[in-house]
């Protein structure tokens, strides 16, 4: 199975000649996309432009797509930079070698695929797409999807890292040990996302109320990109902490597996004649569920950690201990009327997701979901850790 990831690079220490060559190639691409076929452009770059850009907006700049057989990256460890890249241009035979600064070291034994050259605020950036082969297969049974080695099995050393994706708490992660009998290392990650979205939503509303000229254009240029970048930064750090924890467990001799729910269909369209809350509707439709799933999946597979995606229907309304649906959910609190359990709503869903995977893998849900403790009204103080500190739910 082949997986890919992108390494972002900044082109540094450009000489005057190299900057002119890159600028000429980049600007000629924009002219070519606008219909000027007389410009001097490298033939392969011209073919890539015809292949990818079917619809072109007159006010937008498009990146230069570099074919994988034409781009080359070498590690030279010079005083200027550790890595150098060759970019094909029409103005010089063999292309130009430029110094690049990577946001992480280039892994060994990877294949460089088609990459892109960007220009922003007068500086050039290179997004390198790298690919490697892992000994994983994708299995799609009736109720879940599993990315793992062909010989993957559940045993006593398996640690299930279950994750519930939501709006108030973007990621609630809990580790299930001993076939789900023990719950450890509960973490609430990405809480800053909600504050970021509320701030920028207030900012957009305030700009609209003041009736600023060209307000929509100003919002798209100054607000939208800042919000998405800040949200992506928080989610990258949260998902990276989950994967790093999995790698740590594997180094200790355990067999971690990351599982999260399939949120397909959570953004249901409006039903005619049925009222809906505009505020809650905005929260649901701006929930970064796809970003979280995508980041968790590719980061875990790159580290060769098994990943499972399960059906999460009723996981937030069903009691994880007695499996009753005679429950009450109010704000972030979950209460079971049968076994008298009081729990955090998102944490209850996360435990149910992990137990559901164990039930699927073992083929007998009753072995996994039997009550392990007597009825309780709250979680023990040591059972929950919120971003590195103890926390009572």
C-alpha positions in Angstrom: 0.0 0.0 0.0 1.4 3.4 -1.0 0.8 6.5 1.1 1.8 10.1 0.5 2.5 13.3 2.5 3.6 16.8 1.6 6.8 18.5 2.9 6.6 22.3 2.8 9.9 24.0 1.8 10.9 27.6 1.5 13.4 28.5 -1.3 16.1 30.6 0.4 19.3 32.5 -0.7 18.2 33.0 -4.3 20.8 34.8 -6.5 19.6 37.5 -8.8 19.8 35.3 -11.9 18.0 32.4 -10.3 15.2 34.7 -9.0 14.7 36.1 -12.5 14.6 32.6 -14.0 12.0 31.4 -11.5 9.9 34.6 -11.8 10.0 34.5 -15.5 8.8 30.8 -15.6 6.1 31.5 -13.0 4.7 34.6 -14.7 4.8 33.0 -18.1 2.7 30.2 -16.7 0.1 32.7 -15.6 0.1 34.3 -19.1 -0.2 30.9 -20.7 -3.2 30.0 -18.6 -4.9 33.2 -19.6 -4.5 32.2 -23.3 -1.1 33.6 -24.4 0.5 30.7 -26.2 3.5 32.7 -27.4 5.2 32.9 -24.0 8.5 31.0 -23.4 7.6 28.1 -21.0 9.2 24.8 -20.3 7.4 22.1 -22.4 6.7 19.8 -19.5 5.3 22.6 -17.4 3.1 23.6 -20.3 1.8 20.0 -20.6 1.1 19.9 -16.8 -0.8 23.2 -17.1 -3.0 21.8 -19.9 -3.6 18.7 -17.9 -4.6 20.2 -14.6 -6.1 23.7 -15.1 -9.3 23.3 -17.0 -11.0 26.4 -15.5 -8.9 29.5 -14.9 -9.9 32.6 -13.0 -8.4 35.9 -14.3 -7.5 37.2 -10.9 -5.9 34.1 -9.4 -2.3 32.9 -9.5 -1.8 29.2 -10.1 1.2 27.1 -8.9 3.7 25.6 -11.2 3.2 21.8 -11.3 6.5 20.0 -11.6 6.5 16.4 -12.9 8.1 13.8 -10.6 10.7 12.7 -13.2 11.9 16.3 -13.6 12.3 17.4 -10.0 15.3 16.3 -8.0 16.3 16.8 -4.3 19.7 16.2 -2.9 21.2 16.5 0.6 24.4 18.5 0.4 24.8 19.9 3.9 26.3 23.2 2.7 26.6 26.4 4.7 23.6 27.8 2.9 21.2 24.9 3.3 21.0 21.2 4.0 18.9 20.4 1.0 18.9 21.5 -2.6 16.3 21.1 -5.3 16.4 21.2 -9.1 13.5 23.0 -10.8 13.1 22.9 -14.6 12.8 26.2 -16.3 12.8 27.3 -20.0 15.6 29.9 -19.5 18.3 27.4 -18.5 19.2 23.9 -19.8 19.0 21.4 -17.0 17.0 23.7 -14.7 18.2 25.7 -11.7 19.5 24.3 -8.4 18.0 26.2 -5.4 18.5 26.0 -1.7 15.4 24.9 0.2 14.6 24.9 3.9 12.3 22.1 4.9 9.9 22.1 7.9 11.2 18.6 8.7 14.1 16.3 7.5 13.6 14.3 4.3 13.0 10.7 5.2 15.1 8.0 3.7 13.8 5.5 1.0 11.0 7.7 -0.2 9.9 8.5 -3.8 9.4 12.2 -4.8 6.2 12.6 -6.7 4.7 15.5 -8.5 5.3 18.7 -6.6 4.2 22.4 -6.8 6.0 25.7 -6.8 4.2 28.7 -5.2 4.9 32.4 -4.9 3.6 34.4 -1.9 4.6 37.9 -1.0 7.5 37.8 -3.4 9.0 34.6 -2.0 8.9 31.2 -3.6 7.8 28.0 -1.8 8.1 24.4 -2.9 5.6 21.7 -1.7 7.3 18.3 -2.1 5.0 15.3 -2.3 6.8 12.2 -1.1 5.5 8.6 -1.2 6.5 5.3 0.4 5.3 1.7 0.4 4.0 0.2 3.6 3.0 -3.4 4.3 -0.6 -2.5 5.0 -3.9 -3.6 3.4 -7.3 -2.0 3.5 -10.1 -4.3 4.7 -13.8 -3.2 4.4 -16.0 -5.6 6.4 -19.7 -4.8 6.8 -19.4 -2.4 9.7 -15.9 -0.9 9.7 -12.8 -0.2 7.7 -9.4 -1.4 8.8 -5.9 -0.4 7.7 -3.4 -2.9 9.0 -1.0 -5.7 8.2 -2.6 -8.9 6.9 -1.7 -10.7 10.1 -3.2 -8.1 12.5 -5.1 -9.6 15.5 -6.4 -8.3 18.9 -4.5 -9.7 21.9 -3.7 -8.7 25.5 -0.9 -6.3 24.3 -3.3 -4.4 22.0 -4.1 -0.8 23.1 -7.1 0.8 21.4 -6.8 4.6 21.1 -10.4 5.6 20.6 -11.2 9.1 19.4 -14.5 10.9 19.3 -14.8 13.8 16.9 -17.2 16.6 17.8 -17.9 20.3 17.9 -17.3 21.4 21.5 -14.3 19.0 21.9 -12.9 18.4 18.4 -11.0 15.3 19.7 -11.6 13.3 22.8 -9.1 10.5 23.0 -9.0 7.6 25.5 -6.9 4.4 25.7 -8.6 1.1 26.2 -6.3 -1.6 27.8 -7.0 -5.3 28.4 -9.8 -5.8 25.9 -11.5 -2.6 27.1 -11.4 -3.4 30.8 -9.2 -0.3 31.7 -9.5 3.2 30.5 -6.4 5.4 30.7 -4.9 8.7 29.4 -8.1 10.6 28.6 -7.4 13.8 26.7 -9.5 16.6 25.4 -7.6 18.0 22.4 -8.2 21.0 20.1 -10.4 23.0 22.4 -8.9 26.2 21.0 -10.7 25.6 17.7 -14.0 26.6 19.1 -12.6 29.9 20.4 -10.9 30.7 17.1 -14.1 30.1 15.1 -16.2 32.2 17.5 -13.7 35.0 17.3 -13.6 35.1 13.5 -17.4 34.7 13.2 -17.8 37.8 15.5 -15.2 39.7 13.4 -17.0 38.9 10.1 -20.3 40.0 11.6 -18.9 43.2 12.9 -17.4 44.1 9.5 -20.8 43.4 7.9 -22.6 45.7 10.4 -20.3 48.6 9.7 -21.1 48.3 6.0 -17.4 48.6 5.0 -16.9 49.1 1.2 -15.9 45.8 -0.4 -16.3 44.0 2.9 -16.7 40.6 1.4 -13.5 40.9 -0.5 -11.7 42.1 2.7 -13.1 39.2 4.7 -11.9 36.6 2.1 -8.4 38.1 2.0 -7.8 38.8 5.7 -10.1 36.7 7.7 -10.8 33.4 6.0 -7.2 32.3 5.4 -6.1 33.3 8.9 -8.9 31.3 10.5 -8.2 28.2 8.5 -4.5 28.4 9.1 -5.0 28.7 12.9 -7.5 25.9 13.0 -5.2 23.7 10.9 -2.3 24.4 13.2 -4.3 23.3 16.3 -5.5 20.2 14.6 -2.0 19.2 13.3 -0.6 19.5 16.9 -3.5 17.5 18.3 -3.4 14.7 15.8 0.4 14.6 16.0 0.2 14.0 19.8 -2.1 11.0 19.3 0.3 9.5 16.7 3.3 10.2 18.8 1.7 8.4 21.8 1.0 5.4 19.5 4.6 5.3 18.5 5.7 5.5 22.1 3.4 2.6 23.0 4.8 0.5 20.1 8.4 1.2 21.3 7.3 -0.1 24.8 6.3 -3.4 23.2 2.5 -2.8 22.9 0.4 -3.0 19.8 -1.6 0.3 19.4 -4.4 0.8 17.0 -6.2 4.2 16.4 -9.9 4.1 15.9 -12.4 6.9 15.2 -16.0 7.1 14.0 -17.3 7.5 10.5 -19.1 10.9 10.4 -20.6 10.5 7.0 -24.1 12.1 6.9 -23.6 14.2 10.0 -24.2 17.4 8.0 -27.7 16.6 7.0 -29.5 19.1 4.6 -32.4 21.2 5.9 -35.8 19.5 5.8 -38.5 21.6 4.3 -41.0 22.7 6.9 -38.8 21.8 9.9 -37.2 24.7 11.8 -33.6 24.6 12.7 -31.3 26.7 14.9 -29.0 28.9 12.9 -26.3 29.0 15.5 -26.2 25.2 16.0 -26.4 24.7 12.2 -23.3 26.9 11.7 -21.4 24.9 14.4 -22.2 21.6 12.8 -21.4 22.6 9.3 -18.1 24.2 10.3 -17.0 21.3 12.4 -13.5 20.2 11.0 -14.4 16.5 11.0 -12.9 15.7 7.6 -9.6 17.5 8.4 -9.2 15.5 11.6 -9.9 12.2 10.0 -7.6 13.0 7.1 -4.7 14.1 9.4 -5.1 11.1 11.7 -5.2 8.7 8.9 -2.2 9.8 6.9 0.0 10.5 9.9 -0.8 7.1 11.5 -0.3 5.2 8.3 3.0 7.0 7.7 4.2 5.8 11.1 2.8 2.3 10.3 0.2 2.4 13.0 -3.1 0.4 12.3 -6.2 2.6 11.8 -9.9 1.6 12.0 -13.0 3.6 11.1 -16.2 2.3 12.7 -19.9 3.2 12.4 -20.6 5.5 15.3 -24.4 5.5 15.3 -25.8 5.8 18.8 -22.4 6.0 20.5 -23.2 9.3 22.1 -26.7 8.2 23.4 -25.8 4.7 24.5 -24.3 4.0 27.9 -20.9 2.4 27.5 -21.2 0.3 30.6 -24.7 -1.2 30.5 -25.5 -0.4 26.8 -28.9 1.1 27.7 -30.4 3.8 25.6 -32.5 5.0 28.5 -30.2 8.0 28.9 -30.3 11.8 29.3 -27.8 14.0 27.4 -27.7 17.6 28.6 -25.0 19.9 27.2 -21.7 18.0 27.9 -23.1 15.7 30.6 -24.3 12.1 30.0 -26.6 10.3 32.5 -27.8 6.7 32.4 -31.2 6.1 34.1 -30.5 2.3 34.4 -27.0 2.0 35.9 -26.9 5.6 37.3 -23.7 6.4 35.4 -22.7 10.1 35.1 -20.1 10.7 32.4 -18.8 13.3 30.0 -20.9 13.0 26.8 -18.0 13.1 24.4 -15.9 10.7 26.5 -18.8 8.2 26.6 -18.9 8.3 22.8 -15.2 7.8 22.6 -15.3 4.7 24.9 -18.3 3.3 22.9 -16.3 3.7 19.6 -13.3 1.8 21.1 -15.6 -1.0 22.5 -17.4 -1.3 19.2 -14.1 -1.9 17.4 -13.2 -4.6 20.0 -16.5 -6.2 19.5 -16.1 -6.2 15.7 -12.6 -7.7 15.9 -13.4 -10.3 18.5 -16.7 -11.3 16.8 -18.6 -11.2 20.1 -19.6 -7.9 21.5 -20.9 -9.4 24.8 -17.3 -10.4 25.8 -16.2 -6.8 25.5 -19.2 -4.8 26.7 -20.0 -6.5 30.0 -20.0 -4.1 32.9 -16.6 -4.2 34.6 -17.4 -2.1 37.7 -20.4 -1.5 40.0 -22.6 1.4 39.2 -20.9 4.8 39.8 -22.0 8.4 39.6 -18.7 9.9 38.4 -15.4 9.0 37.0 -12.6 8.4 39.5 -10.3 11.4 39.8 -7.3 9.6 38.3 -9.3 8.3 35.3 -9.3 11.5 33.3 -6.4 13.6 32.2 -7.1 16.8 30.3 -4.2 17.9 28.2 -1.6 16.7 30.7 -3.4 17.5 33.9 -5.9 15.7 36.1 -9.5 16.7 35.5 -12.8 15.7 37.1 -15.7 15.4 34.6 
